[in-house]
Amino acid sequence: MPPKVDQQKCDGCKGEKEALCEAICPGDLMYMKGDVPRADCRSPRDCWDCMSCVKVCPQGAIETRLPYQLGYYPAKLIPLMGSKRVSWTCISQDDKVERFNYKNRND
Amino acid sequence: MTKGKILVVGGGIAGLTAAEKLARACLEVVLAEKSSALGGRVARLHRYYPRLCPPRCGLEVLTGSIQSFSNVEIHLLSEVVEVKKTAPGLHTVTIFKQPDEELTLDVNGLIIATGADLYDASLIKEYGYGQLPGVITAMELESIFRPDGPTGGLPVHPATGGPLRRVAFIQCAGSRNKNHLPYCSGYCCTVTLKQVQYLHQSLKDIQAWIFYQDIRTPGSKEEYYRQVREEYRPVLIRGLPSGIDYRADTGDLTVRCVDTLSDKEVRGNFDLVVLATGMAPPDLPDFYRIERDSFGFPAGHLPCDPSELRRSGIWAAGCVQSPMDAEDSVKSALAAVAQCLVKLQQQPALYPRLDPRKCDRCGRCVKECPYGACILGSDGYPLVDPGDCRSCGICQGGCPLLCLNLPGQGGKRIEEVVDRVLSQENPTPPILLFLCGNDAYPAWKKLTDLIEDNSLQGIIPLVVPCIGAVNAAWINEALIGGLDGVMLAGCPDDQCHHSAGPPLTATRMENLKETLARMRLEPQRVQITAISMDDSLKLSGELQRFKKTLEKLGPNPFR
């Protein structure tokens, strides 16, 4: 399901030519919309839920809705990127919270 | 020997002083002046205070000296139309020279000495400037004595040509007034004293009245005030005149004013009314990208570094910086020259290094650098000029991919702390405390000297050059790694040495807290506090409170 952008938190990568979410999206789905550029998904149905944009957004402005095969509303999957660790928080539809924590860089 | 090319914009007293000193210091100097002659407003003055010497004298020495140097290029009728930073430490400037020439030059720095306009006296409706004959500004009174002035150099009435006997001076005309200029320009009181003095010296039978709110003559000018008051005995009325009436048959101007000392209405008839107007904020083009203060003047760092603008390689001199007289303009020009020479010869500071393998050229560092020291090179990667960088680390705090780091100040330290905490068997609830090196760290240092018990145990202090240098990913790393809480101790908003640190941090943390709340991780685990140098006890209180909050919240679910 498509990424949802928090318009208050998104800062359009401060007016840069290509914002980080635009650059990273493997499907080229993200683009900047409006006079004050803010991120948006141009074709929600084509999103593969890779969550790259969620992880790369420096403002933490993007959230992805889980597809129903994985979890009904209000289930959530939220990544948080550290400098060499990444964590995943899974919140199930009946509000069970599970957390996973991985090292993703060794240097 | 210093090598470098400096552009001085404006050929008034400040610009000329700066250009002359820089030329003396063997730099290449380009002087661009908008009008057709050098000298600016000073060239139109009759006398300087306090010695009543002619300004021409100093100006001629300066212009003569400048023209004798081969390393000075002077462009008259020339205006700067574009300034762009094209390489580290290099500004590319476009100058339009009348009638139709365009010059482009690369310079190592700019001194802006474009001055400021006097406040438009016709906006003060009650004094009828521009409508009543005989109401003039202090600057126009100066021109009465000039051979090319309206009276041909004779000290007579500029409109009628009649003799001058009674002259009124209205101080703070359009100044210290929220409908006009909210501030005091500082020089107008002394200007009026000077004009009273030279009117008395050139005309025998003259009476001067001064309507004032406060006579502001700081420092040694107080002595000048005493001297003029005792020698020429002007009538001093404390009050702001409410209006001026004009009688066409006699040509008299009647000034109405309530004397606030006796609480009585005073009326006086005059041949001439002089409005002592202040200086309006300068009209600074956007391409300089200079931050302004609340009055519209370029903001320096007060009081420690007043001439240092938050734009590396650009300095302001003279009235463009704040309203000032000739003496202060010269001082500010010398300060700008000193800063300029330091910049060209200084030891390179600690500056961030880029890991180009990770950088995705998003340009956030360029946008967030408070000094404009970081620019995008021709290949799109950021370039930092070691000479411009002031080592605040705000770029590393904002970098989404953690590829820009100040040597020794980067994220490695946090990873080490997290690894250390994770390797312990039963760690005490650890708190990571980021301390701004300028203010919060000295406060923390004092606190550790004061406190002898173990109340600070479990707190891991990390010093950063500015609180804006803390990257949100570091905080994520600490929280994922199992630390209980992270506290950021920066400066109070208005005290940050780099101005941008605390507001940027506040935005970053607000965003992070919202994400944490969605993750069902208590946002209270991240806290910002403003600590100035003397706030050791406040820091201690904040830490104890934070510890209690964390105890209530329990251990970090990621541990």
Interface residues (C-beta under 8 A of the other chain):
Chain A: D6 K9 C13 K14 G15 E16 K17 E18 A19 L20 A23 V56 C57 P58 Q59 G60 A61 E63 K76 I78 L80 M81 G82 S83 K84 R85 V86 S87 T89 I91 V97 R99 N101
Chain B: D360 C362 G363 R364 K367 E368 G398 P400 L402 G411 I414 E415 V418 N471 A472 A473 W474 N476 E477 A478 L479 I480 G481 N511 L512 E514 T515 R518 M519 R520 L521 P557 F558
